[in-house]
Amino acid sequence: MNSLMISVSGVRGIVGETLMPEIVVKFGVAFGKFVREKRVVIGSDTRTSNQMFRYALFSGLLSVGCKVIDVGICPTPSIQLMVEKLKAGGGIIITGSHNPVEWNALKFVRHDGIFLYPEEGERLLTIYKEKRIKRAAWNEIKSVYYDTSAIENHLEKLLEIVDKDNIRRKKFKVVLDACNGAASKISPLLLRRLGCKVTEINCKPDGVFPHSPEPIPSNLRELSLKVKTEKADIGFAHDADADRIAIATEEGNVLPEDYPLLLATKFVLGGKRGLVVTNLSTTSALDDIAREFKCKVMRTRIGDVNVSKCMKEHNAVIGGEGNGGVIIPQVHYARDGMAAIALILEYITKSNKTVSALANELPKYYTIKGKLEFPREKFVLLESILKEEFKNYELNFLDGVKVILKEGWIHIRLSGTEPIIRIFAEAKNKEKAEELFKTGIREVEKVLVAR
């Protein structure tokens, strides 16, 4: 199965197999034309292939007359903020995000610091496929400039959204696992400026990941153990580009990945009522929390740009996805792991409760997530099977197929970042969630056997 994935959300592949410098140069050329030869901000996570791709992008962008601003190794939200601050035409982030170390990707950013909208991604792909693109003449080639202020710019914004003096008085003991990714450059600084005593694990920004960078409980055993041995108040973990977090309680238990959004939402709505935005796969617990504060939840297709766009258009007060991605509009319309950390520490401070106590107050659902390799062209067949199988139930086709039952739901959709199909199931009890998940797997396997 071809691991190079080119879509409206970017390009992603395995380094040296399908993602090559010549492809990156071509995307640099296309993006330069897309932004009409304006300034472009470039930044990356810590992956070892990033320097190679950085120079490839420089070449492509300079060849069509763009001015390039390199902000270095930074979290994805830090780079998005710099695009907006510098009034650039756009930005390109070199990051494989939560994917394994052998993967890398390009994420494309609009002038306002949000990822390209789907229709803009389509336009970029059209330019990418053009046979001949006019290049800059020798006297029209601009320069690469270096700007090292992205981290500090981000920190200043983060410290403006919370009561930092109140947090400092708590003197939290925090364990941080940055997976040797981009968060290594900012999260220790943020925590110390909030008066925390920080124990760092895997905070060396060398791109050699000590475990899979996806911040899910099964990858965070070291964090769990360290929180217990250090008798810390809380532990945090990031993915490689730091737009997501996971939380370990003071007991060392890593919370389910949707809990950062649930905690942040409950805290925000307690102070300011308003719309909550999330995607179709996020837990129904979010609806319960919003209902508690007489607020509404709006759901979008999967992909943080869809959530960001909806939040901005409808003036939402909080949003995000059930994978540890929290969007706090006072900072920016972008998933931001550092903003989530600051907000959750303030929630603990103001509640005067432990993070485990706050987690225990959340509505309880059991969510099971899985994935299988799946040929994309077979999804139409799967969709028709699901339509027939569940014709007597409520069906949602906004993104894949979501089957809504009295006792829970099943959501099946193609991944936008990997050559796989994702299966989600949720119910109020574990046994029912497992039963629904098995049903989802069984429906997918019908198609796989048929091929």
C-alpha positions in Angstrom: 0.0 0.0 0.0 1.5 3.4 -1.1 2.4 5.3 2.0 2.6 8.7 0.3 -0.6 10.5 1.1 -1.3 13.7 -0.8 -4.6 15.4 0.2 -6.1 18.8 0.8 -4.8 18.6 4.4 -1.1 18.2 3.2 1.4 15.6 2.2 2.6 12.8 4.3 4.8 9.8 3.8 7.7 7.6 4.9 11.1 9.4 4.5 13.3 7.9 1.8 10.6 5.6 0.5 7.8 7.8 -0.7 8.4 11.3 0.8 11.5 12.6 -1.1 13.2 16.1 -1.3 12.1 16.5 -4.9 8.4 16.2 -3.9 9.0 18.8 -1.1 10.7 21.2 -3.6 7.6 20.9 -5.9 5.2 21.6 -3.0 7.4 24.6 -2.1 7.0 25.9 -5.6 3.2 25.3 -5.6 2.7 27.0 -2.2 4.8 30.0 -3.3 2.5 30.4 -6.2 -0.6 29.8 -4.0 0.4 32.7 -1.7 1.3 34.9 -4.7 5.1 35.1 -4.0 4.5 36.7 -0.5 6.5 35.9 2.7 6.3 32.3 3.9 7.1 31.1 7.5 8.8 27.8 7.8 9.2 25.8 11.0 9.4 22.2 12.1 9.3 19.6 14.9 12.5 17.7 15.8 12.5 14.8 13.3 15.9 14.0 11.9 14.7 14.4 8.3 13.6 18.0 8.8 16.8 19.7 7.8 16.8 18.0 4.5 13.2 19.0 3.8 13.7 22.5 5.2 16.3 23.3 2.5 14.1 21.6 -0.2 11.3 24.0 0.8 13.7 27.0 0.7 14.7 26.1 -2.8 11.1 25.7 -4.1 9.9 28.9 -2.4 12.8 31.1 -3.4 12.6 29.9 -7.0 9.2 31.6 -7.4 10.2 34.8 -5.7 9.1 34.3 -2.1 10.8 35.7 0.9 11.3 32.9 3.5 11.3 33.3 7.3 12.7 30.3 9.1 11.6 30.1 12.8 13.4 26.9 13.5 12.3 24.0 15.7 8.9 25.0 17.3 5.6 23.5 18.2 3.0 23.6 15.4 0.8 26.2 17.3 3.9 28.5 17.8 4.5 28.5 14.1 0.9 29.2 13.3 1.0 32.2 15.7 4.1 33.5 13.9 2.4 33.4 10.5 -0.3 35.7 12.0 2.1 37.9 13.9 4.5 38.5 10.9 1.5 39.1 8.5 3.0 36.5 6.2 1.2 35.1 3.1 1.2 31.7 4.8 3.4 29.0 6.4 4.6 25.5 6.0 5.2 23.2 9.0 7.4 20.2 8.6 6.1 17.7 11.0 4.9 14.1 11.1 2.9 15.0 14.2 1.8 11.8 16.0 3.1 9.4 13.3 6.1 7.1 13.9 9.6 8.4 13.5 10.0 7.2 9.9 7.2 9.4 8.7 7.2 13.1 8.0 4.8 15.6 6.5 4.1 19.1 5.4 1.2 21.1 6.8 0.1 24.2 5.0 -1.0 27.4 6.9 -3.2 30.3 5.7 -2.3 34.0 6.3 -4.3 34.0 9.5 -2.4 31.1 11.0 -5.2 28.4 10.5 -4.5 25.4 8.3 -5.7 25.7 4.7 -9.4 25.3 4.3 -10.4 22.2 2.1 -11.2 24.4 -1.0 -7.8 26.1 -0.6 -6.1 22.7 -0.3 -7.7 21.7 -3.5 -6.4 24.8 -5.2 -2.9 24.1 -3.9 -3.1 20.6 -5.3 -4.2 22.0 -8.7 -1.1 24.2 -8.8 1.1 21.3 -7.7 0.0 19.2 -10.6 0.7 22.0 -13.2 3.4 21.0 -15.7 5.1 24.4 -16.0 5.2 27.1 -13.3 6.9 30.4 -14.1 10.1 30.9 -11.9 11.7 34.1 -10.6 14.5 35.6 -12.7 18.0 35.9 -11.2 17.4 39.4 -10.0 14.0 38.5 -8.4 15.2 35.9 -6.0 14.8 37.0 -2.3 16.5 35.7 0.8 16.0 33.4 3.8 15.7 35.2 7.1 15.9 33.7 10.6 13.6 34.6 13.4 14.1 33.1 16.8 11.2 34.8 18.6 8.4 32.2 18.0 8.7 30.4 21.4 8.8 33.7 23.4 5.9 35.1 21.4 3.8 32.0 22.2 4.8 32.0 25.9 3.6 35.6 26.3 0.2 34.8 24.9 -0.1 31.7 27.1 0.7 33.7 30.2 -2.0 36.3 29.4 -4.9 33.8 29.4 -4.5 32.4 33.0 -4.1 33.8 36.5 -0.4 33.0 36.7 0.1 34.5 40.1 -2.6 32.2 41.6 -1.1 29.2 39.8 2.4 30.1 41.1 1.2 30.0 44.7 0.3 26.3 44.3 3.9 25.3 43.5 2.8 22.3 41.5 5.1 19.3 41.0 4.8 18.4 37.4 6.4 15.6 35.3 6.7 16.4 31.6 7.3 13.9 28.7 7.9 15.8 25.5 8.9 12.7 23.5 12.1 14.5 22.5 9.8 16.6 20.2 9.1 20.3 19.7 7.5 20.7 23.2 11.0 20.2 24.7 11.7 23.8 23.6 8.7 25.5 25.3 6.7 23.4 27.9 9.5 23.3 30.5 9.8 27.1 30.2 6.0 27.5 30.5 5.7 25.3 33.6 8.6 27.0 35.3 7.1 30.5 34.6 4.0 29.2 36.2 6.0 28.4 39.4 6.0 24.6 38.9 8.8 22.3 39.9 9.4 20.3 36.7 10.8 16.8 36.3 11.7 16.5 32.6 11.7 13.1 30.8 12.4 12.8 27.1 12.9 16.6 26.7 15.9 16.5 24.5 14.9 17.9 21.1 16.9 15.5 19.0 14.0 13.8 17.2 15.0 10.4 18.5 11.6 9.3 20.0 11.9 7.1 23.1 8.4 5.7 22.4 5.7 6.2 19.7 4.8 10.0 19.7 1.1 9.5 19.9 0.1 10.6 23.4 -2.1 7.7 24.4 -2.0 5.7 27.6 -0.2 2.7 26.1 2.8 4.8 25.1 3.2 6.6 28.4 4.2 4.0 31.0 7.4 6.0 31.8 5.4 9.1 32.6 3.0 7.1 34.8 5.8 5.6 36.8 7.7 8.9 37.2 4.6 10.7 38.5 4.2 8.1 41.2 7.9 8.0 42.2 8.2 11.8 42.2 4.9 12.1 44.1 4.0 14.8 41.5 0.6 16.6 41.4 0.2 15.9 37.7 2.0 14.7 34.5 1.7 15.9 30.9 2.8 14.3 27.7 3.0 15.7 24.1 3.1 14.4 20.6 6.1 15.4 18.4 4.7 18.8 17.3 3.0 19.6 20.6 -0.5 20.4 19.4 -1.9 17.6 21.7 -1.5 16.5 25.3 -2.2 13.6 27.6 -2.6 13.9 31.3 -1.4 11.6 34.1 -3.1 12.0 37.5 -1.3 12.3 40.8 -1.9 8.6 41.2 0.0 7.9 38.0 -3.1 6.9 35.9 -3.0 8.2 32.4 -6.5 9.6 31.6 -8.3 8.7 28.4 -7.2 10.9 25.5 -10.5 12.9 25.4 -10.2 14.0 29.0 -8.0 17.1 28.3 -10.8 18.6 26.1 -13.5 17.6 28.7 -11.6 19.2 31.6 -10.9 22.3 29.6 -14.5 22.6 28.4 -15.9 22.2 31.9 -13.6 24.9 33.2 -14.2 27.4 30.4 -18.0 27.0 30.4 -18.0 27.5 34.2 -16.7 31.0 33.6 -18.2 31.9 30.2 -21.1 30.3 28.5 -21.1 29.8 24.7 -20.8 27.4 21.8 -18.5 24.3 22.0 -17.2 22.8 18.7 -15.8 19.4 18.2 -15.7 16.6 15.5 -18.0 13.7 14.8 -15.8 11.1 16.7 -15.5 12.9 20.0 -17.2 11.5 23.1 -20.8 12.2 23.9 -19.5 13.3 27.4 -18.9 16.7 25.8 -22.6 17.1 25.0 -23.4 16.2 28.6 -21.0 18.8 29.9 -22.4 21.5 27.6 -25.9 20.6 28.6 -25.0 21.1 32.2 -24.2 24.7 31.4 -27.1 25.1 29.0 -24.7 25.4 26.0 -24.7 23.8 22.6 -22.2 21.6 20.8 -21.6 21.8 17.1 -19.9 18.9 15.3 -17.8 19.0 12.2 -15.9 16.6 10.0 -12.7 15.1 11.5 -9.6 17.3 11.1 -8.6 20.2 13.4 -9.0 22.8 10.5 -12.7 21.9 10.3 -13.1 22.6 14.0 -11.0 25.8 13.9 -13.0 27.1 10.9 -16.3 26.4 12.6 -15.1 28.0 15.9 -14.0 31.1 14.2 -17.2 31.4 12.1 -19.5 30.9 15.0 -17.5 32.6 17.8 -17.2 29.5 19.9 -15.7 29.8 23.4 -13.9 26.4 23.4 -13.3 23.5 21.0 -11.1 20.7 20.0 -10.9 17.0 19.3 -11.1 13.9 21.5 -7.4 13.0 20.8 -5.9 15.5 23.3 -6.3 18.5 21.0 -7.7 21.6 22.7 -8.4 24.9 20.9 -8.6 28.0 23.1 -9.6 31.0 21.0 -8.0 33.6 23.3 -4.7 32.2 22.2 -5.4 31.2 18.7 -7.8 29.0 16.6 -5.3 26.1 16.6 -4.9 23.0 18.7 -2.4 23.9 21.4 -1.0 21.5 23.9 0.7 24.2 25.9 -2.5 26.3 26.2 -4.3 23.2 27.4 -1.6 22.7 30.1 -1.9 26.3 31.3 -5.7 26.1 31.4 -5.9 22.8 33.2 -3.4 24.0 35.9 -5.6 27.0 36.5 -8.7 24.7 36.7 -6.9 22.6 39.4 -5.9 25.8 41.2 -9.3 27.4 41.3 -11.1 24.2 42.2 -8.7 23.3 44.9 -9.1 19.7 43.9 -6.7 17.1 42.5 -6.8 16.3 38.8 -8.1 12.8 39.6 -11.0 14.3 41.6 -11.9 16.6 38.7 -11.6 13.6 36.2 -14.0 11.6 38.4 -16.6 14.3 38.2 -16.8 14.0 34.4 -19.6 12.0 32.6 -18.5 8.4 32.2 -18.5 6.8 28.7 -16.4 3.9 27.4 -14.8 4.7 24.0 -12.9 2.1 22.0 -10.8 3.1 19.0 -9.1 0.9 16.4 -7.7 0.9 12.9 -7.2 -1.5 10.0 -5.3 -1.3 6.7 -8.0 -0.6 4.1 -8.1 0.2 0.4 -9.6 3.6 0.0 -11.5 2.7 -3.2 -13.5 0.1 -1.2 -15.1 2.6 1.1 -18.1 3.1 -1.2 -18.9 -0.6 -0.9 -18.5 -0.4 2.9 -20.8 2.6 3.0 -23.5 0.8 1.1 -23.3 -2.3 3.4 -23.6 -0.1 6.5 -26.6 1.8 5.0 -28.4 -1.5 4.5 -27.3 -3.1 7.7 -28.4 -0.1 9.9 -31.3 1.2 7.8 -33.6 1.3 10.8 -31.2 3.5 12.8 -30.1 7.1 12.7 -27.1 7.5 10.3 -24.8 10.5 9.9 -22.7 10.7 6.6 -20.8 14.0 7.5 -17.5 12.1 7.7 -17.6 8.4 6.8 -20.6 6.7 8.5 -21.7 7.2 12.1 -24.4 4.8 13.3 -26.3 6.3 16.3 -28.1 3.7 18.5 -30.0 4.1 21.8 -27.2 2.4 23.7 -24.2 4.2 22.0 -22.7 4.8 18.5 -20.3 3.4 16.0 -18.2 5.6 13.7 -16.3 4.3 10.7 -14.2 6.6 8.5 -11.1 6.7 6.3 -8.0 8.3 7.9 -6.8 11.5 6.3 -3.2 10.9 7.6 -2.6 7.2 7.2 -3.6 4.5 4.6 -6.1 3.0 7.1 -9.7 2.9 8.2 -10.6 4.0 11.7 -13.3 2.4 13.8 -14.8 4.1 16.9 -17.4 2.8 19.3 -18.8 4.3 22.4 -21.4 3.3 25.1 -22.2 4.0 28.7 -20.7 0.6 29.8 -17.6 -1.3 28.7 -19.3 -4.4 27.6 -21.7 -2.6 25.3 -18.8 -0.5 23.8 -16.8 -3.7 23.1 -19.9 -5.2 21.5 -20.4 -2.2 19.2 -16.7 -2.1 18.4 -16.7 -5.7 17.3 -19.8 -5.0 15.2 -17.8 -2.2 13.5 -14.8 -4.5 12.9 -17.1 -7.2 11.5 -18.6 -4.8 8.9 -15.2 -3.6 7.8 -13.9 -7.2 7.5 -16.9 -8.1 5.2 -15.4 -5.7 2.6 -11.8 -6.9 3.2 -12.8 -10.5 2.6 -14.8 -9.5 -0.5 -11.8 -8.1 -2.2 
